[in-house]
Structure formats: C-alpha cells, structure tokens
Amino acid sequence: MFQSKYKLVPTNTFLKDLKKKVAPNDRKKVDRALHSLVKNPHQGRKLKAKPFAKWRWVAWPYRIRYDIEGRQTILYTIRHRKEIYRD
C-alpha cells in the first residue's frame, strides 16, 4: 500500500517556539504529532477566518498551526492551548 508523504517546512518562529515553549517532558507528544503530519496533514482541523495557518493539530496541551501547500506542510507556530490564539 502506498503512503503519501508530505514534507514538513518549519518557519523560524516554529523552531523558536519549539525550543522555548515546549516543555522537555512533552517533546515526545510533539514528535508523534509531527510524524502524523508527515503522513496526512489533512487529518488536522481546518480553522475558519484565518489569513494564514489555516490548519490546527493537537498535541495536548499544545496546538500546532500550519498550512498545506501542495506536498508541503508549512509549520508556523506551536504554543500552549491557552496562548495559541492570542495575537
């Protein structure tokens, strides 16, 4: 069976958030979530009325915001659920 793979493209903001905002003991959850995004990013939830990062994936208690462009998944940010939607 053929599994389609998407390329993860993290932004600088995502990498900074991953380093500073994700607790070390939660890192395995985030790694599993990223592995799932490689397989099929369309499993995430589509957000309404957002100009960018139109998709959301949950790695409790974190949210990953991303977009899908062709075969690439552009990772914009990862933050705790209480602060992800604050702008």
MIDOSE-1310 file (N, C-alpha, C; in nm, 2 decimals, decimal comma, always signed):
residues 87
mfqs	+0,08/-0,12/+0,00/+0,00/+0,00/+0,00/+0,09/+0,12/+0,00; +0,06/+0,22/-0,08/+0,14/+0,34/-0,10/+0,09/+0,44/+0,00; +0,18/+0,50/+0,08/+0,15/+0,60/+0,18/+0,21/+0,73/+0,12; +0,12/+0,83/+0,11/+0,17/+0,96/+0,06/+0,25/+1,03/+0,18
kykl	+0,35/+1,10/+0,15/+0,43/+1,17/+0,25/+0,43/+1,32/+0,21; +0,42/+1,40/+0,31/+0,43/+1,54/+0,30/+0,56/+1,59/+0,36; +0,62/+1,69/+0,31/+0,74/+1,75/+0,36/+0,71/+1,85/+0,46; +0,77/+1,84/+0,58/+0,75/+1,95/+0,68/+0,85/+2,06/+0,66
vptn	+0,79/+2,18/+0,66/+0,88/+2,30/+0,64/+0,86/+2,39/+0,75; +0,94/+2,39/+0,86/+0,92/+2,47/+0,97/+0,97/+2,61/+0,95; +0,90/+2,71/+1,00/+0,94/+2,85/+0,99/+1,03/+2,88/+1,11; +1,10/+2,99/+1,11/+1,19/+3,02/+1,22/+1,11/+3,04/+1,35
tflk	+0,99/+3,10/+1,33/+0,91/+3,11/+1,45/+0,87/+2,98/+1,51; +0,84/+2,88/+1,43/+0,80/+2,75/+1,48/+0,92/+2,69/+1,55; +1,04/+2,70/+1,50/+1,16/+2,64/+1,56/+1,19/+2,71/+1,69; +1,17/+2,84/+1,70/+1,19/+2,92/+1,82/+1,09/+2,87/+1,93
dlkk	+0,96/+2,86/+1,89/+0,86/+2,82/+1,98/+0,88/+2,68/+2,03; +0,93/+2,59/+1,94/+0,95/+2,45/+1,98/+1,06/+2,45/+2,09; +1,16/+2,53/+2,07/+1,28/+2,53/+2,16/+1,24/+2,59/+2,30; +1,17/+2,70/+2,29/+1,14/+2,78/+2,41/+1,01/+2,75/+2,48
kvap	+0,91/+2,71/+2,41/+0,77/+2,70/+2,47/+0,73/+2,56/+2,50; +0,79/+2,46/+2,44/+0,75/+2,32/+2,47/+0,84/+2,26/+2,58; +0,77/+2,21/+2,68/+0,84/+2,15/+2,79/+0,91/+2,02/+2,75; +1,03/+2,00/+2,80/+1,11/+1,88/+2,76/+1,03/+1,75/+2,78
ndrk	+0,95/+1,74/+2,88/+0,87/+1,61/+2,90/+0,76/+1,60/+2,81; +0,72/+1,70/+2,73/+0,61/+1,69/+2,63/+0,67/+1,68/+2,49; +0,80/+1,67/+2,48/+0,86/+1,66/+2,35/+0,82/+1,54/+2,27; +0,80/+1,42/+2,33/+0,76/+1,30/+2,26/+0,62/+1,32/+2,20
kvdr	+0,53/+1,38/+2,27/+0,39/+1,41/+2,22/+0,40/+1,49/+2,09; +0,49/+1,59/+2,09/+0,50/+1,68/+1,97/+0,57/+1,60/+1,86; +0,67/+1,52/+1,89/+0,73/+1,44/+1,78/+0,63/+1,34/+1,72; +0,54/+1,28/+1,80/+0,44/+1,19/+1,74/+0,34/+1,27/+1,65
alhs	+0,31/+1,39/+1,70/+0,22/+1,48/+1,62/+0,28/+1,52/+1,48; +0,41/+1,55/+1,49/+0,48/+1,59/+1,36/+0,49/+1,47/+1,27; +0,51/+1,35/+1,33/+0,51/+1,23/+1,24/+0,38/+1,20/+1,18; +0,27/+1,23/+1,25/+0,14/+1,22/+1,19/+0,11/+1,32/+1,08
lvkn	+0,17/+1,44/+1,10/+0,15/+1,54/+0,99/+0,23/+1,51/+0,87; +0,34/+1,44/+0,88/+0,41/+1,39/+0,76/+0,32/+1,30/+0,68; +0,25/+1,21/+0,75/+0,17/+1,11/+0,68/+0,05/+1,17/+0,61; -0,03/+1,26/+0,69/-0,15/+1,32/+0,64/-0,19/+1,44/+0,71
phqg	-0,15/+1,56/+0,67/-0,18/+1,68/+0,74/-0,33/+1,72/+0,73; -0,40/+1,66/+0,64/-0,55/+1,69/+0,63/-0,63/+1,63/+0,74; -0,57/+1,55/+0,83/-0,64/+1,50/+0,95/-0,66/+1,61/+1,05; -0,58/+1,71/+1,04/-0,60/+1,82/+1,14/-0,73/+1,89/+1,12
rklk	-0,76/+1,99/+1,20/-0,88/+2,06/+1,19/-0,86/+2,19/+1,12; -0,95/+2,22/+1,02/-0,94/+2,34/+0,94/-1,00/+2,46/+1,02; -0,93/+2,57/+1,03/-0,97/+2,68/+1,10/-1,04/+2,78/+1,01; -1,14/+2,85/+1,06/-1,22/+2,94/+0,98/-1,17/+3,08/+1,00
akpf	-1,18/+3,17/+0,90/-1,15/+3,31/+0,91/-1,00/+3,34/+0,95; -0,91/+3,26/+0,91/-0,77/+3,28/+0,95/-0,69/+3,31/+0,82; -0,62/+3,42/+0,81/-0,55/+3,46/+0,69/-0,43/+3,37/+0,66; -0,37/+3,31/+0,76/-0,26/+3,21/+0,74/-0,27/+3,11/+0,86
akwr	-0,19/+3,00/+0,84/-0,20/+2,89/+0,94/-0,35/+2,85/+0,96; -0,40/+2,80/+0,85/-0,54/+2,77/+0,84/-0,58/+2,63/+0,90; -0,47/+2,56/+0,94/-0,50/+2,42/+1,00/-0,44/+2,42/+1,14; -0,50/+2,33/+1,22/-0,46/+2,31/+1,36/-0,44/+2,16/+1,39
wvaw	-0,34/+2,12/+1,46/-0,32/+1,99/+1,51/-0,29/+1,99/+1,66; -0,35/+1,90/+1,73/-0,34/+1,90/+1,88/-0,24/+1,80/+1,92; -0,15/+1,84/+2,00/-0,05/+1,76/+2,07/-0,06/+1,80/+2,22; -0,16/+1,75/+2,29/-0,21/+1,81/+2,42/-0,09/+1,83/+2,51
pyri	-0,08/+1,95/+2,57/-0,17/+2,06/+2,57/-0,13/+2,17/+2,47; -0,05/+2,13/+2,36/-0,01/+2,23/+2,26/-0,09/+2,22/+2,14; -0,09/+2,33/+2,06/-0,15/+2,33/+1,93/-0,04/+2,37/+1,83; -0,05/+2,30/+1,72/+0,04/+2,33/+1,61/-0,04/+2,40/+1,50
rydi	+0,00/+2,52/+1,45/-0,07/+2,59/+1,34/+0,01/+2,58/+1,22; -0,06/+2,54/+1,11/+0,02/+2,51/+0,98/-0,07/+2,53/+0,86; -0,01/+2,54/+0,75/-0,08/+2,54/+0,62/-0,03/+2,43/+0,53; -0,11/+2,39/+0,43/-0,07/+2,29/+0,34/-0,07/+2,35/+0,20
egrq	+0,05/+2,33/+0,14/+0,07/+2,39/+0,01/+0,13/+2,28/-0,08; +0,05/+2,22/-0,16/+0,09/+2,11/-0,25/+0,13/+1,99/-0,16; +0,26/+1,94/-0,17/+0,30/+1,83/-0,09/+0,39/+1,88/+0,03; +0,37/+2,01/+0,07/+0,45/+2,06/+0,18/+0,35/+2,11/+0,29
tily	+0,39/+2,08/+0,41/+0,32/+2,13/+0,53/+0,41/+2,24/+0,59; +0,36/+2,36/+0,59/+0,44/+2,47/+0,64/+0,40/+2,49/+0,79; +0,49/+2,47/+0,88/+0,46/+2,48/+1,02/+0,49/+2,63/+1,07; +0,39/+2,69/+1,12/+0,40/+2,83/+1,16/+0,44/+2,85/+1,31
tirh	+0,36/+2,78/+1,39/+0,38/+2,80/+1,54/+0,34/+2,68/+1,62; +0,39/+2,67/+1,73/+0,34/+2,57/+1,83/+0,34/+2,64/+1,97; +0,23/+2,64/+2,03/+0,21/+2,70/+2,16/+0,11/+2,63/+2,25; +0,12/+2,66/+2,37/+0,02/+2,60/+2,47/-0,12/+2,65/+2,43
rkei	-0,22/+2,56/+2,46/-0,35/+2,59/+2,41/-0,41/+2,72/+2,47; -0,36/+2,77/+2,58/-0,41/+2,89/+2,64/-0,36/+3,01/+2,57; -0,25/+3,00/+2,49/-0,19/+3,12/+2,43/-0,18/+3,12/+2,28; -0,22/+3,01/+2,22/-0,21/+2,99/+2,07/-0,29/+3,10/+1,99
yrd	-0,41/+3,13/+2,03/-0,49/+3,22/+1,95/-0,48/+3,36/+1,99; -0,40/+3,40/+2,09/-0,38/+3,54/+2,12/-0,29/+3,60/+2,02; -0,32/+3,71/+1,97/-0,24/+3,79/+1,88/-0,20/+3,92/+1,93
